């Protein structure tokens, strides 16, 4: 950003303040999930989180891009995009978002793929993926549960049907916002995105953050988890053997050597004692994050026998799914494969197991369908352009 631009408007400072306020709270944010934006006073430009940036790590010198709001809105007005194939359209939208950046010469990092829907909303926007909200967003009766939970609240989040990350989600947000505006003459201040997360928006940065916190708090209070945390008994010999068996199975199927990490956890120990634990793991992916960060649902294993693991992986591959990065071995614990940010993969696995458990009280799990999963695996999981 040019120094003079930064001085003329408080938007960059407010964006950093918002991002750090929510980014350091694990109840609101895991890893790089979610995004924030702040428009300039005249509404002409929008500062938004850069793709792949951690909200808590944003500073005044890095972690965001500036775009022309009109240029972004023009993307959504272009009907020719609807005539393109889904993958060609996403590539074109990504290209146009880069062209919409009016902070030339600063960086080529991409703005968030969710920039299109941010441009439609109020001056400040907070978009998060909290477990407490996703419990409702990923449940078959989640919409009714949200409406009941907030029936007597001043702010009632509207429900937005699922749209593929990026342009598809922006289309769904536009429909929901337009419908709301026709009825009430204003845009909604909060939205629950099906199988995706939470959005709050306001003319005040502090209000947008407070509203997000309040909604997460109320959603948390409305959840009932019947499995209390319990001590995670660890048999180091069994855990070490499971690491060898899982690693061997993945090597046999993929021809690649992987590291396997064991994570004992009191919440995972309680989850494994559920009578429906295996059934909960058997459902397809429930969020884009589950696909992007752990390549699909946690795989339940009655035991860590190499050939058993091979057969289960092969069955998943035959259904067009990927080799999972997370495994749950009965009475042993959670195992995550790979290198890099293993703690993030662990946290995603744990979060998605909790979401699945909570959803059982709201009509059961609403999973992503086959075409939605294919899109995410092809577009989001194969690029660095994460939300």
C-alpha positions in Angstrom: 0.0 0.0 0.0 1.2 3.5 -0.7 1.9 5.4 2.6 -0.4 8.3 1.6 -3.3 5.9 0.9 -2.9 4.3 4.3 -3.0 7.7 6.0 -6.1 8.9 4.2 -8.4 6.2 5.5 -8.7 4.2 8.6 -9.8 1.0 6.7 -6.4 -0.8 6.8 -5.9 -0.2 10.5 -9.5 -1.3 11.2 -9.0 -4.4 9.1 -5.9 -5.4 11.0 -7.6 -4.7 14.3 -10.6 -6.8 13.4 -8.5 -9.7 12.0 -6.3 -9.9 15.0 -9.2 -9.6 17.4 -10.9 -12.7 15.9 -7.8 -14.6 14.6 -6.4 -15.3 18.1 -9.5 -17.0 19.4 -9.6 -20.7 18.6 -13.4 -20.7 19.3 -13.7 -18.5 16.2 -10.8 -19.4 13.9 -8.6 -22.3 13.0 -5.5 -21.7 11.0 -6.1 -19.6 7.9 -9.8 -20.1 7.8 -12.1 -17.2 7.2 -11.5 -13.7 6.0 -12.2 -10.1 6.8 -12.6 -6.9 4.8 -12.9 -3.1 5.3 -14.0 -0.6 2.7 -12.6 2.9 2.4 -14.7 5.8 3.7 -15.9 6.6 0.2 -16.7 3.0 -0.6 -14.4 3.0 -3.6 -11.9 0.5 -2.4 -11.9 -2.6 -0.2 -9.0 -4.0 1.8 -9.4 -7.8 2.2 -7.4 -10.6 3.7 -5.0 -12.2 1.2 -5.4 -15.8 0.3 -3.6 -18.2 2.7 -2.9 -15.5 5.4 -3.6 -16.2 9.0 -5.9 -13.6 10.4 -4.0 -13.3 13.6 -0.7 -12.7 11.7 -2.0 -9.7 9.6 -0.1 -6.5 10.1 -0.2 -3.0 8.5 2.5 -4.2 6.0 1.3 -7.6 5.0 -1.6 -10.0 4.8 -4.1 -8.1 2.7 -4.9 -6.7 -0.7 -6.8 -3.6 -1.9 -9.4 -3.9 -4.6 -11.7 -1.6 -6.6 -15.2 -2.3 -5.3 -16.8 -1.4 -8.6 -14.5 -3.7 -10.4 -15.4 -6.6 -8.1 -19.1 -5.8 -8.4 -18.8 -5.8 -12.2 -17.6 -9.4 -12.0 -21.0 -10.4 -10.4 -22.9 -8.4 -13.0 -21.3 -10.2 -16.0 -23.8 -12.7 -17.2 -21.3 -14.2 -19.7 -19.6 -15.9 -16.7 -22.7 -18.0 -16.2 -22.2 -19.5 -19.7 -18.7 -20.7 -18.9 -17.9 -24.2 -17.6 -17.5 -24.2 -13.8 -13.7 -24.6 -13.9 -13.2 -22.0 -16.6 -15.4 -19.6 -14.7 -13.4 -19.9 -11.5 -10.2 -19.4 -13.3 -11.6 -16.3 -15.0 -13.0 -14.9 -11.8 -9.7 -15.4 -10.0 -7.9 -13.6 -12.9 -10.4 -10.7 -12.7 -10.0 -10.4 -8.9 -6.3 -9.9 -9.4 -7.0 -7.3 -12.1 -9.3 -5.5 -9.6 -6.5 -5.0 -7.2 -5.6 -1.3 -7.2 -2.4 -1.6 -5.1 -0.2 -2.4 -8.0 3.4 -3.2 -7.5 3.0 -4.2 -3.9 2.6 -8.0 -4.2 1.1 -10.7 -6.5 -0.5 -12.6 -3.6 -4.1 -13.2 -4.4 -7.0 -11.6 -2.6 -9.4 -13.9 -0.9 -11.5 -15.9 -3.3 -14.5 -14.7 -1.3 -13.9 -11.1 -2.3 -17.0 -11.0 -4.5 -19.5 -11.4 -1.7 -17.6 -9.1 0.6 -18.0 -6.3 -2.0 -21.8 -6.6 -1.7 -22.0 -6.1 2.1 -21.5 -3.2 4.6 -18.3 -1.4 5.2 -16.8 -4.1 7.5 -17.2 -7.8 7.1 -16.1 -10.7 9.2 -16.3 -14.2 7.8 -15.4 -17.1 10.1 -15.7 -20.9 10.3 -16.5 -21.5 14.0 -17.3 -25.1 15.1 -20.3 -23.9 17.1 -21.9 -22.4 14.0 -20.9 -25.2 11.7 -22.7 -27.7 13.9 -25.9 -26.0 12.7 -24.7 -25.3 9.2 -23.8 -28.9 8.6 -27.1 -30.4 10.1 -30.1 -31.4 8.2 -32.4 -29.5 10.5 -29.8 -26.8 11.2 -31.8 -24.0 9.6 -34.8 -24.6 11.7 -32.6 -24.9 14.8 -30.9 -21.5 14.0 -34.3 -19.8 13.5 -35.6 -21.2 16.8 -32.4 -20.3 18.7 -32.5 -16.7 17.5 -36.3 -16.2 17.5 -36.2 -13.8 20.4 -32.9 -12.1 19.5 -32.6 -8.7 18.1 -30.2 -10.0 15.4 -31.4 -13.0 13.6 -28.8 -14.5 11.1 -30.3 -15.4 7.7 -29.6 -18.7 6.1 -27.6 -18.9 2.9 -27.8 -22.1 0.8 -24.5 -23.8 0.0 -22.4 -22.4 -2.9 -19.0 -23.6 -4.0 -16.3 -21.4 -2.5 -15.7 -18.3 -4.6 -18.1 -17.3 -7.3 -20.7 -19.9 -6.5 -21.0 -18.8 -2.9 -21.1 -15.1 -4.0 -24.1 -15.9 -6.2 -25.9 -17.5 -3.2 -25.1 -14.6 -0.9 -26.4 -12.1 -3.5 -29.7 -14.0 -3.8 -30.1 -14.1 0.0 -29.1 -10.4 0.4 -31.4 -9.3 -2.4 -34.4 -11.2 -1.0 -33.8 -9.8 2.4 -33.4 -6.2 1.1 -36.7 -6.6 -0.8 -38.5 -7.4 2.5 -36.8 -5.1 4.9 -35.2 -2.4 2.8 -31.7 -3.1 4.1 -29.0 -5.8 4.0 -28.7 -8.5 6.7 -26.1 -8.0 9.4 -25.5 -11.7 9.9 -25.6 -14.9 7.7 -25.1 -18.6 8.4 -23.6 -20.2 5.3 -24.7 -23.8 4.8 -21.8 -26.2 5.3 -19.4 -23.2 5.4 -19.6 -20.7 8.3 -20.7 -17.4 9.6 -20.7 -13.8 8.1 -21.3 -10.6 10.0 -21.3 -7.1 8.5 -21.7 -3.6 9.8 -20.8 0.0 9.3 -18.7 -0.4 12.5 -15.7 -2.7 12.7 -16.2 -3.2 16.4 -19.9 -4.1 15.9 -19.1 -6.7 13.2 -16.6 -8.4 15.6 -19.0 -8.2 18.6 -21.8 -9.6 16.6 -19.7 -12.6 15.4 -18.7 -13.3 19.0 -22.3 -13.1 20.2 -23.6 -15.4 17.6 -20.9 -18.0 18.3 -21.6 -17.7 22.0 -25.3 -18.3 21.5 -24.8 -21.2 19.1 -22.4 -22.8 21.6 -25.0 -22.5 24.4 -27.6 -24.2 22.2 -25.5 -27.3 21.6 -25.8 -30.5 23.6 -22.8 -32.8 23.6 -23.6 -36.0 25.5 -20.0 -37.3 25.5 -18.1 -35.6 28.3 -14.3 -35.3 27.9 -12.5 -38.3 29.4 -8.9 -39.2 30.0 -7.1 -40.3 26.9 -5.4 -43.6 28.0 -2.3 -44.0 25.8 -0.7 -47.3 25.1 2.6 -46.2 23.4 3.2 -49.6 21.9 -0.2 -49.8 20.3 0.1 -46.2 19.1 3.6 -46.9 17.6 2.3 -50.0 15.8 -0.7 -48.1 14.4 1.7 -45.5 13.0 3.6 -48.2 11.2 0.4 -50.0 9.9 -1.2 -46.8 8.6 2.0 -45.5 7.0 2.5 -48.9 5.4 -1.0 -49.0 4.0 -0.7 -45.5 2.5 2.7 -46.5 1.0 1.2 -49.6 -0.5 -1.6 -47.7 -2.1 0.2 -44.6 -3.2 3.8 -45.6 -3.5 4.7 -42.7 -1.3 6.3 -42.8 2.2 4.5 -40.6 4.7 5.0 -39.7 8.3 2.2 -40.6 10.8 1.6 -38.7 14.0 -0.4 -39.9 16.9 -2.5 -37.4 18.9 -4.1 -38.6 22.2 -6.9 -36.2 23.2 -9.6 -36.2 25.8 -12.4 -35.1 23.4 -11.3 -37.7 20.9 -11.3 -40.4 23.6 -14.9 -39.5 24.4 -15.9 -39.4 20.8 -14.5 -43.0 20.3 -16.8 -44.2 23.1 -19.9 -43.1 21.2 -22.1 -45.9 19.9 -22.4 -44.1 16.6 -18.8 -43.0 16.2 -18.1 -45.3 13.3 -21.4 -44.1 11.5 -20.5 -40.5 12.1 -17.1 -41.0 10.4 -18.7 -42.8 7.4 -20.6 -39.8 6.1 -18.9 -37.8 3.2 -17.1 -34.5 3.8 -19.2 -31.8 5.5 -17.1 -28.6 4.8 -14.6 -27.3 2.3 -12.0 -27.2 5.1 -12.4 -30.9 5.7 -11.5 -31.6 2.1 -8.8 -29.0 1.8 -6.8 -29.7 4.9 -7.3 -33.4 5.7 -8.5 -34.7 2.3 -11.9 -35.8 3.5 -13.5 -37.3 6.6 -11.5 -38.9 9.3 -11.3 -42.7 8.5 -12.6 -44.9 11.3 -10.5 -48.1 11.8 -11.6 -50.9 14.1 -7.9 -51.9 14.2 -4.8 -50.8 12.6 -4.1 -53.8 10.4 -2.2 -52.8 7.2 -4.4 -54.8 4.8 -7.6 -53.6 6.5 -6.5 -50.0 6.1 -5.5 -50.7 2.4 -9.0 -52.1 1.7 -10.7 -49.1 3.3 -8.6 -46.6 1.4 -9.2 -48.4 -1.9 -12.9 -48.3 -1.3 -12.7 -44.6 -0.7 -10.7 -44.1 -3.8 -13.2 -46.2 -5.9 -15.8 -43.6 -4.9 -13.8 -40.7 -6.3 -12.5 -39.6 -2.9 -8.9 -39.0 -1.8 -6.6 -40.9 0.6 -7.5 -39.3 4.0 -4.9 -37.6 6.1 -6.7 -38.4 9.4 -7.5 -41.8 10.9 -9.3 -42.7 14.1 -8.3 -46.1 15.5 -10.7 -47.5 18.1 -9.3 -47.3 21.6 -6.0 -45.9 20.4 -6.6 -42.4 19.2 -6.3 -40.0 16.3 -3.5 -40.3 13.7 -2.6 -37.6 11.1 -0.3 -38.1 8.2 2.2 -35.8 6.4 4.4 -32.9 7.3 4.0 -29.2 7.4 1.3 -27.8 9.7 0.3 -31.1 11.4 -1.3 -29.3 14.3 -3.7 -27.6 12.0 -4.7 -30.9 10.4 -5.2 -32.3 13.8 -7.4 -29.4 14.8 -9.5 -29.7 11.6 -10.0 -33.4 12.2 -11.1 -32.8 15.8 -13.4 -30.0 14.9 -15.1 -31.9 12.1 -15.7 -34.9 14.5 -17.3 -32.6 17.0 -19.5 -31.0 14.3 -20.6 -34.4 13.2 -21.5 -35.4 16.7 -23.4 -32.1 17.4 -25.4 -32.5 14.1 -26.9 -35.7 15.2 -29.2 -33.7 17.5 -30.5 -31.7 14.6 -31.7 -34.3 12.2 -28.3 -35.8 11.3 -25.4 -34.7 9.2 -25.9 -32.8 6.0 -22.9 -33.7 3.9 -21.6 -32.1 0.7 -22.8 -33.8 -2.4 -20.6 -35.5 -5.0 -20.4 -32.6 -7.4 -19.6 -30.1 -4.6 -16.8 -32.4 -3.3 -15.4 -32.8 -6.8 -15.3 -29.0 -7.3 -13.5 -28.4 -4.0 -11.0 -31.2 -4.6 -10.3 -29.9 -8.2 -10.3 -26.1 -7.6 -9.6 -25.4 -3.9 -7.5 -28.4 -2.9 -5.2 -28.2 -5.9 -4.3 -24.5 -5.7 -2.9 -22.2 -3.1 -5.9 -19.9 -3.3 -7.5 -21.0 -0.1 -10.1 -18.6 1.4 
